[in-house]
């Protein structure tokens, strides 16, 4: 609301040449001034004593030789005369001369003067007011102080048929019964709103109002209304003026646009054909129709390409979904999933045969096609269906089905604008339906290779819980080279890897498979992350050389790849990462913001000759790690900074289930069709409980062997793993003996208990690699590692900065895996 203008003279619309307003000059028959009003003093800048007795010619700047009698005679009607103002400037003045009755002194003339510009403005105002009254398309209605009709212009009277006198004295609510204000901030009654305007003087602008005018009671209209108070020169209220503009077409266009915008987000939200049809029905009912049914060809529902042979064969149509405004309405003639048979000549039959929509704005219940279908005809009669619309569902020039719309509750028939709206909605839905049909065929076959090369399911590991997503780009180029893995490593550690091969198609997928296999092999060697990437870099270089040699004439080969590899140790709760041209990992904490650790940025794989560096990151309990390809953070708007901000938002609250976090990342960062393949891995590291890890430093002497056996026996008894004591003591004694004989001290023993493994590890300060061999018959030594290999599930060597660790794993059966003594 806005307040009315309070400027002086805002309501003074009188004629400037009216006697009560004009500058008045009295002249005798010779043109000499005998009277000079205060208004004349203000207009021309002369005091009365300066001009009385002087000829008016001394003030005017008329053409020389034209005396006062001449130009005064010409001003019987309004004429612009140029006067010389008292300040010396020339002033155009509108003048009218009236002859008064003669006196004893002779003829007397009354000269009325006004500023020519002011008069011109007043004349324009008068022309505008006349136009508003008779020609303006804006309806104006004046309500008196009693808020009843007092006057209306021509535009407002067009909505009031018959003599206007019959509407005088009636209120707005009486003229438009049942109408509604379309804004919650205003009273529902317009009369109440006008009462507020009359009391406060505040104007109301742009209020939308819905109702049925007396001149067109069969159609609902929408107006944009404005109200302001009318008042006299002293500010006393005289009533309220209503300005109204019929915006029915604009309102409907805005509603159609809003519906199209909503449909663009709703229809095609999944690649499920039935769900897409259901979404179209939800958009159509009840905002467009009272009933909608969608029927599709059987070939489409089966995922096959519909052919021209299906045109006109309505017998192969099947009902996918129907929706009605009445929940209690019995099932339609055909339930979903059943074959639909439409008689020849019906709108559906014509629509399938021609691919064009059929609009029956006023449905003729005696149409031949209805007479051939008594069941459907009876339903139409029962409901009182009066308007019928059938639109084809077409994509790529092929008609895949029809959408049937009906109205019986809505009084208005389907119009041309409804047809355009439904055609737009049906066209979008048809594309989505066709995409859903093609997805299981064309797209699924393109992904077969990629899926076969990626892990089918992540291994269960005590040290980490993981979830992932692989989302291929929907492009003609096909699959890409993104991959991920969770790798079980020695000593209950776990390797996490995400990589991306440059390029797209079968070549990139095959290279991805090679690199993934190489990472598995190198990880089994227990290489630290930086060394693993160095070996992987050499492999990519060799693959690029092979591709160049096989295709010397410019056929695209392997360009390069990026990779992020990390090892998480559940004993130390730390992870070591190295990256090759890849985005850093994200760490979501429970009690602070998501961070992106500073991992040295190595070059992409395939550059060659440059080193890689690793960095350690502390992973607190409850935190979540996220490893991802650049397709995730670049998908939204191509900005990595924006992508990282959205990723941090998606990873907030890491205490949620990992699948829920993955869904949030996908929803927050990715559009419906990401421009690049996306792979990401979300992991929740699990630190081993302190009671499940035992470590001892041993003396570098033979007596340490017996001590190690005793410590192992005692710890296994605490863990209730007494049945494993023989095997574990044997392995520990052999590993400790091997370290004392062939390595350097100090040495240490560590036992790690997981849900299904017992890990025995002995560390020393030597980098000499042990070798498994079969000892001869007469040899006294050489059987230690052989015995370890026989009793252990697996064993190996891991090198550290100070030496090496030899480890062995024993399986823990379900019966043995009980809780340790407290």
ROZA-33525 format. One line per field, with one value per residue (C-alpha): x, y negated, z; residue number from 1. Coordinates in steps of 0.05 Angstrom, whole numbers. Layout:
xx: (X|...)
yy: (Y|...)
zz: (Z|...)
kevex: (NUM|...)
// end
This chain:
xx: (0|22|-2|-37|-2|-6|25|-10|-60|-59|-135|-142|-161|-200|-194|-135|-176|-235|-250|-237|-168|-143|-103|-155|-142|-196|-186|-224|-242|-173|-136|-114|-110|-163|-161|-104|-116|-66|-63|-41|14|37|34|66|110|81|48|-19|8|60|8|-57|-70|-21|-38|-34|10|67|67|56|110|65|84|99|41|-13|-47|-86|-153|-129|-102|-155|-208|-171|-172|-247|-227|-165|-101|-28|1|74|82|144|150|170|238|249|238|186|127|77|8|-59|-110|-186|-220|-293|-333|-371|-433|-415|-412|-416|-342|-350|-334|-302|-261|-245|-179|-167|-95|-61|8|6|43|-4|-64|-34|-23|-95|-121|-81|-110|-180|-166|-138|-198|-245|-206|-207|-281|-299|-241|-194|-192|-181|-246|-259|-314|-327|-358|-387|-374|-424|-380|-436|-431|-436|-405|-368|-332|-347|-298|-328|-399|-383|-383|-452|-504|-567|-580|-526|-578|-598|-528|-524|-524|-501|-437|-380|-399|-470|-445|-396|-424|-378|-316|-249|-188|-126|-80|-77|-52|-118|-189|-228|-284|-270|-320|-279|-216|-248|-270|-197|-175|-230|-209|-133|-123|-73|-76|-78|-43|-43|-92|-114|-188|-227|-300|-355|-378|-452|-438|-404|-429|-408|-333|-288|-247|-187|-176|-119|-150|-123|-160|-148|-187|-220|-222|-238|-190|-196|-179|-249|-262|-312|-307|-262|-241|-229|-185|-193|-157|-180|-118|-153|-111|-47|-66|-79|-14|24|-9|8|80|84|54|105|162|136|128|199|224|173|165|224|253|272|284|224|173|112|135|143|72|47|83|49|-19|-5|11|-53|-103|-134|-102|-118|-169|-216|-193|-131|-111|-45|-42|23|40|60|127|144|127|171|230|228|230|158|151|104|64|37|4|-72|-69|-103|-111|-38|-47|-42|-67|-7|-41|-104|-119|-184|-206|-253|-218|-283|-293|-296|-243|-244|-267|-197|-153|-78|-38|-95|-102|-144|-190|-216|-267|-249|-263|-254|-210|-157|-159|-152|-96|-55|-67|-50|-6|-49|-89|-165|-203|-278|-291|-365|-370|-427|-455|-488|-421|-416|-355|-392|-451|-402|-376|-437|-395|-353|-414|-451|-394|-392|-467|-464|-409|-434|-369|-377|-307|-257|-184|-136|-62|-10|54|106|182|231|171|141|74|82|14|-41|-64|-139|-166|-238|-276|-342|-330|-295|-351|-307|-291|-222|-197|-141|-94|-108|-90|-23|-7|-23|16|77|70|58|118|164|134|141|215|224|184|226|290|265|250|318|356|349|371|421|449|453|492|541|554|564|639|647|606|645|711|687|679|610|609|659|693|672|729|733|773|725|653|645|593|601|567|586|545|562|551|492|528|537|611|594|629|688|747|729|742|747|768|773|834|847|920|966|959|885|899|857|873|826|833|795|820|799|827|828|783|720|694|719|793|786|747|800|856|817|814|890|904|856|890|958|935|912|980|1021|978|991|1065|1050|1080|1069|1023|1077|1116|1053|1036|1107|1100|1030|1060|1110|1053|1013|1074|1084|1011|1015|1076|1040|979|1022|1058|993|961|1016|969|935|884|869|907|919|931|937|901|893|892|885|910|909|923|885|914|860|913|943|878|919|915|972|952|986|954|971|933|872|828|846|802|751|747|679|686|632|647|680|675|693|766|806|876|937|961|1020|992|1032|1029|977|997|1033|1075|1135|1199|1167|1164|1102|1097|1052|1023|993|924|894|825|785|733|666|695|679|727|705|746|718|734|733|667|633|657|656|587|545|575|646|676|718|711|636|637|680|633|573|612|626|552|533|582|557|531|575|537|485|484|535|481|443|507|518|447|457|522|488|428|468|525|499|448|401|452|523|569|624|628|626|654|660|676|652|685|676|742|735|792|809|791|853|838|844|916|976|1048|1113|1186|1232|1305|1350|1373|1351|1312|1263|1234|1208|1183|1145|1112|1091|1063|1024|995|972|941|903|876|849|818|788|827|863|849|895|952|994|992|1002|1060|1094|1088|1111|1171|1192|1185|1223|1277|1284|1292|1345|1385|1381|1363|1382|1350|1310|1251|1178|1118|1047|983|920|852|796|728|755|831|889|949|1019|1072|1146|1185|1261|1310|1334|1310|1335|1278|1263|1252|1211|1250|1246|1304|1345|1343|1410|1400|1387|1355|1313|1246|1219|1182|1161|1125|1095|1067|1037|1001|982|924|972|1037|1082|1133|1119|1176|1178|1223|1263|1263|1210|1151|1139|1066|1022|947|909|834|788|728|659|661|727|708|680|691|756|760|750)
yy: (0|-72|-138|-189|-251|-310|-363|-431|-436|-362|-362|-432|-416|-480|-519|-568|-619|-615|-684|-657|-632|-675|-739|-794|-860|-914|-959|-1018|-1024|-1050|-993|-1031|-992|-1012|-949|-902|-841|-810|-749|-795|-823|-751|-729|-790|-818|-889|-925|-958|-1029|-1014|-998|-1034|-1088|-1058|-1023|-948|-954|-976|-907|-864|-844|-839|-855|-927|-967|-922|-964|-942|-947|-901|-844|-850|-841|-777|-749|-739|-667|-641|-667|-664|-733|-747|-795|-826|-805|-855|-820|-834|-763|-747|-706|-670|-682|-653|-709|-716|-783|-794|-859|-883|-927|-999|-1049|-1125|-1127|-1085|-1012|-966|-903|-845|-811|-742|-719|-652|-621|-588|-526|-518|-523|-472|-424|-433|-420|-355|-335|-348|-307|-251|-252|-250|-191|-153|-164|-143|-106|-76|0|-8|-3|-59|-54|-106|-83|-136|-143|-87|-42|-35|-48|-122|-126|-82|-96|-63|-5|13|9|62|114|90|106|64|-5|-29|-61|7|16|-50|-42|30|56|93|158|152|141|199|251|309|273|283|240|279|254|276|208|174|185|236|184|125|82|93|74|9|-8|-4|-48|-99|-101|-102|-136|-82|-58|15|31|95|136|198|214|273|275|278|211|201|193|262|305|371|356|340|277|250|175|133|81|17|-26|-97|-147|-208|-272|-345|-404|-405|-331|-306|-236|-232|-158|-105|-97|-27|-15|53|88|156|200|267|286|264|302|365|357|349|411|450|427|445|513|524|505|553|608|598|616|671|709|755|755|828|875|917|916|927|874|823|837|829|762|736|757|722|658|662|678|636|573|586|642|681|748|769|838|857|915|940|990|1059|1053|991|1025|1084|1038|1049|997|984|989|959|1024|1002|939|944|1011|990|1062|1064|1006|1020|977|953|906|865|811|778|719|766|817|855|862|936|964|937|980|1011|1020|1007|1063|1087|1081|1022|1029|966|972|949|875|858|799|847|888|824|798|862|864|792|770|707|687|690|636|644|580|598|674|700|760|785|792|858|881|875|913|970|971|976|988|925|886|905|880|814|805|822|772|718|711|651|640|690|683|736|720|766|784|775|778|779|776|841|844|887|878|829|788|780|721|708|654|658|622|562|522|494|536|551|492|481|457|521|561|524|536|610|619|588|633|695|679|675|738|775|759|783|847|860|849|898|949|942|942|1016|1033|985|953|1017|1052|994|1001|1077|1072|1017|1055|1119|1083|1048|1084|1117|1105|1076|1126|1127|1102|1093|1028|991|987|962|942|917|891|898|853|855|794|800|785|818|828|885|907|874|895|878|932|943|998|1018|1064|1107|1099|1130|1117|1100|1039|1021|987|936|916|874|861|831|849|792|804|841|905|976|955|916|973|1024|980|971|1047|1052|998|1027|1095|1062|1026|1092|1124|1066|1060|1134|1117|1069|1010|941|895|852|913|946|884|884|956|939|879|925|971|914|892|962|967|900|923|987|947|899|957|993|929|886|844|804|853|834|875|871|799|806|816|789|828|819|875|879|930|928|961|976|984|914|882|848|850|839|809|793|765|760|703|719|678|686|728|697|711|699|690|698|633|587|567|612|606|622|644|614|674|657|651|698|697|738|809|813|750|790|769|730|756|766|747|774|743|770|750|764|794|785|835|823|784|800|801|783|799|776|761|690|705|697|627|600|624|566|504|523|489|533|483|484|560|566|521|563|626|599|585|655|687|649|693|754|794|810|877|878|894|831|790|818|799|729|720|744|699|637|639|673|653|704|718|705|682|730|798|794|843|831|873|856|893|891|916|959|956|1022|1023|1017|1085|1118|1096|1119|1094|1112|1092|1153|1160|1175|1243|1316|1313|1267|1326|1359|1292|1280|1349|1336|1267|1295|1351|1304|1255|1310|1335|1264|1263|1333|1359|1416|1465|1422|1421|1476|1445|1374|1392|1430|1372|1320|1361|1372|1298|1275|1327|1304|1231|1248|1291|1249|1178|1122|1100|1075|1120|1116|1163|1142|1183|1156|1189|1174|1206|1262|1255|1261|1222|1236|1184|1178|1115|1106|1054|1091|1082|1152|1187|1259|1314|1376|1439|1514|1538|1599|1664|1653|1577|1554|1486|1456|1485|1425|1386|1451|1470|1401|1407|1475|1452|1381|1361|1312|1277|1224|1169|1094|1044|983|924|958|1030|1081|1119|1193|1211|1272|1280|1337|1347|1341|1387|1363|1406|1376|1304|1288|1226|1224|1227|1159)
zz: (0|-14|13|-32|-56|-8|-54|-55|-112|-125|-128|-160|-232|-248|-314|-308|-348|-302|-270|-200|-219|-277|-273|-285|-321|-334|-395|-423|-497|-515|-481|-420|-354|-304|-261|-241|-196|-148|-194|-250|-205|-191|-264|-299|-243|-241|-183|-197|-190|-244|-298|-280|-332|-381|-446|-444|-506|-462|-430|-491|-540|-602|-673|-681|-710|-680|-627|-567|-602|-656|-614|-561|-613|-636|-565|-559|-562|-526|-557|-535|-525|-508|-450|-422|-350|-297|-293|-367|-394|-447|-420|-465|-435|-454|-459|-468|-474|-454|-468|-407|-411|-427|-371|-368|-382|-444|-464|-413|-429|-382|-399|-368|-369|-350|-360|-428|-404|-345|-391|-439|-381|-358|-429|-432|-364|-390|-453|-410|-363|-422|-452|-386|-381|-452|-485|-434|-428|-353|-315|-265|-213|-159|-94|-48|27|37|-9|-60|-134|-151|-221|-272|-337|-403|-393|-325|-352|-405|-349|-326|-379|-385|-359|-312|-267|-240|-210|-174|-99|-100|-66|-100|-64|-91|-163|-161|-112|-95|-118|-83|-67|-89|-34|38|63|46|70|29|18|-28|10|74|36|10|80|102|44|61|134|127|60|40|-31|-54|-119|-162|-121|-160|-156|-184|-200|-253|-283|-295|-370|-373|-315|-349|-347|-289|-297|-260|-250|-225|-179|-148|-97|-72|-32|-65|-25|-34|-30|46|50|67|39|-18|-32|-62|-135|-162|-223|-255|-311|-337|-334|-344|-405|-371|-307|-346|-385|-320|-291|-354|-350|-277|-293|-348|-301|-249|-300|-325|-256|-242|-307|-322|-252|-262|-320|-299|-355|-310|-262|-319|-342|-270|-265|-328|-300|-234|-272|-315|-259|-230|-258|-331|-332|-286|-313|-352|-379|-412|-461|-493|-547|-523|-560|-520|-454|-474|-489|-564|-619|-642|-717|-768|-767|-700|-729|-723|-688|-624|-603|-582|-534|-460|-403|-362|-313|-303|-252|-231|-187|-150|-105|-96|-171|-191|-238|-309|-366|-371|-309|-313|-346|-390|-465|-489|-549|-581|-638|-708|-717|-643|-625|-599|-663|-705|-660|-668|-743|-758|-700|-691|-630|-629|-590|-577|-538|-533|-534|-578|-540|-604|-641|-680|-643|-577|-604|-621|-549|-502|-439|-449|-471|-408|-365|-402|-393|-319|-303|-349|-388|-433|-462|-490|-512|-540|-551|-582|-544|-598|-596|-655|-703|-675|-640|-578|-547|-529|-470|-461|-420|-398|-361|-323|-258|-291|-325|-380|-442|-467|-508|-557|-502|-464|-525|-532|-459|-461|-525|-491|-431|-473|-517|-456|-426|-492|-495|-423|-438|-500|-459|-407|-461|-493|-427|-414|-485|-515|-453|-413|-467|-470|-395|-395|-404|-353|-302|-313|-299|-236|-169|-164|-89|-41|5|78|121|196|189|142|121|50|-2|-73|-135|-208|-253|-327|-370|-417|-482|-549|-535|-487|-424|-391|-349|-277|-224|-150|-102|-29|-20|42|63|114|188|184|141|80|15|-16|-89|-140|-211|-277|-346|-396|-455|-467|-498|-501|-502|-438|-405|-425|-398|-334|-327|-336|-285|-234|-240|-233|-170|-140|-156|-129|-67|-52|-51|7|-29|3|-37|-69|-94|-120|-162|-189|-214|-241|-278|-313|-334|-364|-403|-431|-450|-486|-525|-545|-568|-609|-641|-658|-686|-717|-759|-705|-678|-607|-556|-482|-461|-386|-322|-252|-187|-112|-68|8|62|128|190|242|296|290|262|208|133|83|16|-50|-112|-185|-218|-177|-129|-55|-9|37|112|145|220|272|309|258|185|127|109|47|71|38|-2|-48|-119|-163|-239|-276|-293|-360|-354|-330|-294|-237|-165|-122|-49|5|68|131|155|223|218|283|303|270|212|139|81|10|-52|-119|-191|-218|-254|-187|-169|-241|-260|-233|-266|-285|-224|-178|-120|-124|-129|-67|-29|-49|-31|38|47|24|72|133|189|176|228|175|139|82|30|51|45|-25|-44|-17|-56|-120|-110|-89|-139|-201|-254|-285|-339|-315|-371|-349|-315|-240|-189|-115|-55|16|73|149|180|242|291|324|398|442|474|405|395|436|424|458|449|453|470|412|439|434|499|465|428|491|517|452|457|529|513|454|496|551|502|465|531|545|476|487|427|464|406|362|412|379|309|334|380|324|276|328|348|276|259|321|309|236|259|311|262|199|218|266|330|363|347|366|367|352|355|323|332|282|273|230|232|280|254|280|261|278|261|258|233|171|100|79|44|69|18|23|5|17|62|44|84|118|129|200|182|126|148|187|133|101|166|171|101|117|180|159|114|81|100|73|84|91|89|134|139|194|168|154|184|170|183|180|185|217|206|267|263|284|347|368|354|423|465|503|579|611)
kevex: (1|2|3|4|5|6|7|8|9|10|11|12|13|14|15|16|17|18|19|20|21|22|23|24|25|26|27|28|29|30|31|32|33|34|35|36|37|38|39|40|41|42|43|44|45|46|47|48|49|50|51|52|53|54|55|56|57|58|59|60|61|62|63|64|65|66|67|68|69|70|71|72|73|74|75|76|77|78|79|80|81|82|83|84|85|86|87|88|89|90|91|92|93|94|95|96|97|98|99|100|101|102|103|104|105|106|107|108|109|110|111|112|113|114|115|116|117|118|119|120|121|122|123|124|125|126|127|128|129|130|131|132|133|134|135|136|137|138|139|140|141|142|143|144|145|146|147|148|149|150|151|152|153|154|155|156|157|158|159|160|161|162|163|164|165|166|167|168|169|170|171|172|173|174|175|176|177|178|179|180|181|182|183|184|185|186|187|188|189|190|191|192|193|194|195|196|197|198|199|200|201|202|203|204|205|206|207|208|209|210|211|212|213|214|215|216|217|218|219|220|221|222|223|224|225|226|227|228|229|230|231|232|233|234|235|236|237|238|239|240|241|242|243|244|245|246|247|248|249|250|251|252|253|254|255|256|257|258|259|260|261|262|263|264|265|266|267|268|269|270|271|272|273|274|275|276|277|278|279|280|281|282|283|284|285|286|287|288|289|290|291|292|293|294|295|296|297|298|299|300|301|302|303|304|305|306|307|308|309|310|311|312|313|314|315|316|317|318|319|320|321|322|323|324|325|326|327|328|329|330|331|332|333|334|335|336|337|338|339|340|341|342|343|344|345|346|347|348|349|350|351|352|353|354|355|356|357|358|359|360|361|362|363|364|365|366|367|368|369|370|371|372|373|374|375|376|377|378|379|380|381|382|383|384|385|386|387|388|389|390|391|392|393|394|395|396|397|398|399|400|401|402|403|404|405|406|407|408|409|410|411|412|413|414|415|416|417|418|419|420|421|422|423|424|425|426|427|428|429|430|431|432|433|434|435|436|437|438|439|440|441|442|443|444|445|446|447|448|449|450|451|452|453|454|455|456|457|458|459|460|461|462|463|464|465|466|467|468|469|470|471|472|473|474|475|476|477|478|479|480|481|482|483|484|485|486|487|488|489|490|491|492|493|494|495|496|497|498|499|500|501|502|503|504|505|506|507|508|509|510|511|512|513|514|515|516|517|518|519|520|521|522|523|524|525|526|527|528|529|530|531|532|533|534|535|536|537|538|539|540|541|542|543|544|545|546|547|548|549|550|551|552|553|554|555|556|557|558|559|560|561|562|563|564|565|566|567|568|569|570|571|572|573|574|575|576|577|578|579|580|581|582|583|584|585|586|587|588|589|590|591|592|593|594|595|596|597|598|599|600|601|602|603|604|605|606|607|608|609|610|611|612|613|614|615|616|617|618|619|620|621|622|623|624|625|626|627|628|629|630|631|632|633|634|635|636|637|638|639|640|641|642|643|644|645|646|647|648|649|650|651|652|653|654|655|656|657|658|659|660|661|662|663|664|665|666|667|668|669|670|671|672|673|674|675|676|677|678|679|680|681|682|683|684|685|686|687|688|689|690|691|692|693|694|695|696|697|698|699|700|701|702|703|704|705|706|707|708|709|710|711|712|713|714|715|716|717|718|719|720|721|722|723|724|725|726|727|728|729|730|731|732|733|734|735|736|737|738|739|740|741|742|743|744|745|746|747|748|749|750|751|752|753|754|755|756|757|758|759|760|761|762|763|764|765|766|767|768|769|770|771|772|773|774|775|776|777|778|779|780|781|782|783|784|785|786|787|788|789|790|791|792|793|794|795|796|797|798|799|800|801|802|803|804|805|806|807|808|809|810|811|812|813|814|815|816|817|818|819|820|821|822)
// end
